[in-house]
Amino acid sequence: MWYGLPGGYAQTDLTGDGQQARLVLTGGPQGKVTIAATLGKDDQQLQCVWDTHDLGPQTAQFYLMNHVSAMAKPDVLVVPGKAGPVRLERGARTLAAGDLPAPWAAVESQDGLEALGVAYDFPALQGLTLMHGGGGPNYVLFTPKPEPPGKITFWLTGRQGSAETIAAWAAQLPRP
């Protein structure tokens, strides 16, 4: 969700065949934002592309909300760091885009048996904030630089395994 970005969205396309399903929404400020969500037949992830076309500078944050464990069991937010994985078990932490050597984030169950992950291509990314939910939903906030955001792509997945499983998956994705 692009929190704080004004304007509603309307469905402009919904297609599906034996190879892929696709949903397109158009709206946002001055109707200039297009969101296309695509899931291919054999895909292991949902791809969401936000095309802001010629929309001017934006400072509103994107956020992803997640909760991996049932019954409010503890989980851990993980992102890559220059000195190794950054693991957050409570509280919040903000990292500058330059401190993230790879474009992914994960939340893993405390036992490391299941993980949700996001990989991203966000050219105007200024920073990423992790907010641990303390047994409730976790948040990953994407803060853009105050410049035109361009085209932003997110890939979302759920996997058996740990954050390392998400890192390996993210490294294999084709980039735009």
N, C-alpha and C positions, 0 to 999 in steps of 0.2 A: 504494500500500500504506500502511496506517496502522500504522507501525512501533511496536511496543511496546504496542499496544492488546490486552489479553487477550481470549481466547475465539476459538473457531474459527467457521467459516461453513459453512452448508449451502445447497445450491440449493433454492429454494422455488418457482421458476417459470422456465420456458423456453418462449417462444412465438415464433412467426414466421408471417408471412403475406406477401402480395405487397407490403406497405407498410413493415413494419419487423420487426426481430428484437429480442427483449428477454430478458435474463437477470437474475434477481433472486436475491440471496443474503441470508440472514438469520443473525445471530449476534452476535459481539462480546460485551462485558460484559453479563451477564444476558440475552443474546439480544435486546438492544434496538436493534441497528443493522441497517438494511436498505440493501443496495447494489443499485441498479438500473442496468444498462448497456443502452443503447438505441442502435440504428443504424437509421436510416430509409433507405428505398429510394434516395433521391437525396441523402442527407446526405454532406457532405464531412468529417464528424467523428463520433467516438464520444462519446456523452454518458454520464457516470457520476455518479449522484446518491447521496450518502451521507446517509441520514436517520437521525439519532441519537435521534429521538423525544424522550423525557424523560430521556435519559442525562445525568448530572451533569457537572461540569467535567472537562475532559481536558487533559493536557499532552503526551501522546505526539505525535510529529511524523508527518505524512504525508510520503511521499517518492515521487518519480517518478525512475526510472532510465532513461537514454536514451543512445544512441550513434548518431549520424547517418551517419558515414562508414565505408565498408568499408575494410578493410586498415589500420585504426588511423590513418587520416589525421587531421590536426588539425581540430578544430571549435571553435566559439565559443558560449558561453552568453550570451544577451541578455535583458534585462528593460527595461521602460521606467523612466526616471529623471526626476526633476524638471527636470534640465538637459539632457535628451536620453538616448538609449539607454545603458544600462550594459552594457559588453561585457567578458566574462571569458574570457581565453585560457589561464589557468592559476590554480591556487590556489583559494581560497574567499572568498566575500564574503556578508555578511548585511545585509539591508536591512529596515528597519521597514516595516510595512504602509503607514504614512502617507507614506513616501518613494517609493511605487509609484503613479504617477498613473493607470495602467490595469492591469486584472487579466489579465495574460498573461506567459508566459515562453517562450523559444524556444532551440533549439540549431540553429545553422546550420553547414553545411560551410564550411571556410575560404574556398573560392572563391565562396560565396554562391549556389550553384546549387540547394541542397536544404535544407529546414528541417523540423524537428519542432516542434510547438507545443502549448501548453496554455493555455486560458483558464479562468478560475475565478470562482466566486461563493462566497466563504468569509467569511461575516459575522464570525466570531470569529478572523480571522487577526491574529496578532501580528507575524509577520515571515516573510521568505523567505530561505533560504540557498542560494546557488549553490555547487556543488562541482565543479570541473573535473576530469575523469578523466585528463588527461594522455595521451590516446591510448586510454584505456579508457572504461568507462561514466561518464557524468556524472550528477550528482544534483541535483534541485531539492527542497529540504526546506521544507515548509509547517509553521510552528510556530503552534499555536492559543494564544489567550489562555486563562488558567485560568478559563474559564466554560463553561457548556453550549454545545457547538458548533452545535447546531441542524441545519439542512439545508445540505449542502455539495455544489456541483456543479462537475465538471470536464468540459471538452470537450477532446478530444485529436485532433490532425490531423497529417498529413504533407503538405508542399507543395513544388512546385518554386519556387525563389526563396530569398529571404533572410528575416531576422527581420522586415523591413518587410512582407513578404507575410503573416506571422503576425499582425502588428499590425493590418493591414487586415481580415483574416479575423475576428479577435477583436472588432473594433469593430462588425461586422455581426451578431453573434450576438444572438438574443433573450435577454433576462435574465429569470430567474424573478421 
